[in-house]
């Protein structure tokens, strides 16, 4: 895979901002918090809560090591002091809270429309992961630079839209 000049610039910026031993203090602080939290929960609540806390910490560690989604934004923030991804997450959290406190949420049984939207969202997210980025970046970055990946994305996005329109009646949408 060919590395573009922009990718080289980003990598150089990350290398320049990276601490010498980026994970030593993170590991030490995490272990102390894990031990303290586990002992507190074990002594004050129950062993089940302490075990759940340890399992949650293990899940957090696995997500921190992953290279996708919201976890990579936190890694870039901690290691390279780049906060763009964190800002995007805070905007989504603010939108969620605004929606939560504007009107009461009514929980209902999932409908075909909801299930269709969930499946479509998962497929779109999986496709974005395969494209090493988001849909907007694949579109604007790829097509604007006349890159083959941008045009391939456009063809498959168009085909996916056609298939989605054909499947709308099965998900209780009206055409």
C-alpha positions in Angstrom: 0.0 0.0 0.0 1.5 3.3 -1.1 1.8 6.0 1.6 0.7 9.5 0.6 2.5 12.7 1.5 -0.4 13.6 3.9 -0.1 10.3 5.7 3.7 10.8 6.0 3.0 14.3 7.5 0.6 12.8 10.0 3.0 10.1 11.0 5.8 12.6 11.4 3.6 14.8 13.6 2.6 11.8 15.7 6.2 10.7 16.1 7.3 14.2 17.1 4.5 14.5 19.7 4.8 11.0 21.1 6.4 10.7 24.6 9.5 8.5 24.9 7.8 5.8 26.9 4.1 6.4 26.2 2.5 3.5 28.0 4.6 3.2 31.2 2.6 5.7 33.2 -0.7 4.6 31.7 -0.1 1.0 32.7 1.1 1.9 36.2 -1.9 4.2 36.9 -4.3 1.6 35.4 -3.0 -1.2 37.6 -3.3 1.0 40.7 -6.8 2.1 39.9 -7.8 -1.5 39.1 -6.4 -2.9 42.4 -7.9 -0.1 44.4 -11.3 -0.3 42.8 -11.4 -4.1 43.1 -10.5 -4.0 46.8 -13.0 -1.3 47.5 -15.9 -3.2 45.7 -14.9 -6.5 47.3 -14.9 -5.0 50.8 -17.9 -2.7 50.5 -20.3 -4.3 48.0 -19.6 -7.9 47.0 -17.2 -10.2 45.2 -19.6 -10.3 42.2 -19.2 -6.5 41.7 -15.4 -6.7 42.1 -15.3 -9.5 39.5 -17.5 -7.4 37.1 -15.2 -4.4 37.7 -12.2 -6.5 36.7 -13.9 -7.9 33.6 -14.9 -4.4 32.6 -11.3 -3.3 33.0 -10.2 -6.2 30.8 -12.7 -5.2 28.2 -11.5 -1.6 28.3 -7.9 -2.8 27.8 -9.0 -4.9 24.8 -10.8 -1.9 23.3 -7.8 0.4 24.0 -5.6 -1.9 22.0 -8.1 -2.1 19.2 -7.6 0.0 16.1 -11.1 1.1 15.3 -13.8 3.5 16.2 -13.9 5.5 19.4 -11.0 3.7 21.0 -8.5 5.0 18.4 -9.5 8.5 19.2 -8.7 8.1 22.8 -5.3 6.5 22.0 -4.4 9.4 19.7 -5.5 11.8 22.5 -3.4 10.1 25.1 -0.3 9.3 23.0 -0.1 12.1 20.5 -2.2 14.9 22.1 -4.6 15.0 19.1 -8.1 15.7 20.2 -10.2 15.7 17.0 -11.8 12.3 17.7 -12.6 13.2 21.3 -14.3 16.4 20.1 -16.5 14.3 17.7 -17.4 12.0 20.6 -18.3 14.9 22.8 -20.6 16.3 20.1 -22.3 12.9 19.8 -22.7 12.7 23.6 -24.1 16.2 23.8 -26.6 15.4 21.0 -27.6 12.2 22.9 -28.1 14.1 26.2 -30.0 16.9 24.4 -32.3 14.3 22.9 -32.7 12.5 26.2 -33.8 15.6 28.1 -36.0 17.1 25.5 -38.8 14.6 25.5 -39.5 11.4 27.3 -38.1 8.2 25.7 -40.7 5.6 25.0 -39.2 2.1 24.7 -41.1 -0.1 22.3 -40.6 -3.5 20.8 -38.2 -3.3 17.8 -40.1 -3.0 14.6 -39.0 -4.1 11.2 -38.0 -0.5 10.5 -35.8 -0.4 13.5 -34.2 -3.8 12.7 -33.6 -2.7 9.1 -32.0 0.5 10.2 -29.7 -1.4 12.6 -28.7 -3.9 9.9 -28.0 -1.0 7.5 -26.0 0.9 10.1 -23.9 -2.1 10.9 -23.2 -2.8 7.2 -22.3 0.9 6.7 -19.9 0.8 9.7 -18.3 -2.4 8.5 -17.8 -0.9 5.0 -16.3 2.2 6.5 -13.9 0.0 8.5 -12.9 -1.8 5.4 -12.2 1.5 3.7 -9.9 2.5 6.6 -12.0 5.5 7.5 -15.4 7.0 7.4 -17.8 7.3 4.4 -17.4 11.1 4.1 -13.6 10.8 4.1 -13.7 8.1 1.5 -16.0 10.2 -0.7 -14.4 13.6 -0.4 -10.8 12.5 0.0 -10.9 9.8 -2.6 -12.9 11.4 -5.3 -11.4 14.8 -5.0 -7.9 13.4 -5.4 -9.0 11.2 -8.3 -7.9 8.1 -6.3 -9.1 4.7 -7.4 -10.3 3.9 -3.9 -12.7 6.9 -3.9 -14.2 5.9 -7.2 -14.5 2.3 -6.1 -16.3 3.5 -2.9 -18.6 5.6 -5.1 -19.6 2.6 -7.3 -20.3 0.4 -4.3 -22.1 3.1 -2.4 -24.3 3.6 -5.4 -25.0 -0.1 -5.8 -25.7 -0.4 -2.0 -28.2 2.5 -2.3 -30.0 0.8 -5.1 -30.2 -2.5 -3.1 -31.3 -0.5 -0.1 -34.1 1.1 -2.0 -35.3 -2.3 -3.3 -35.3 -3.6 0.3 -37.2 -0.7 1.8 -40.7 -2.3 1.5 -39.4 -5.3 3.6 -38.4 -3.0 6.4 -41.9 -1.3 6.5 -40.7 1.8 4.7 -42.9 3.2 1.9 -41.3 4.0 -1.4 
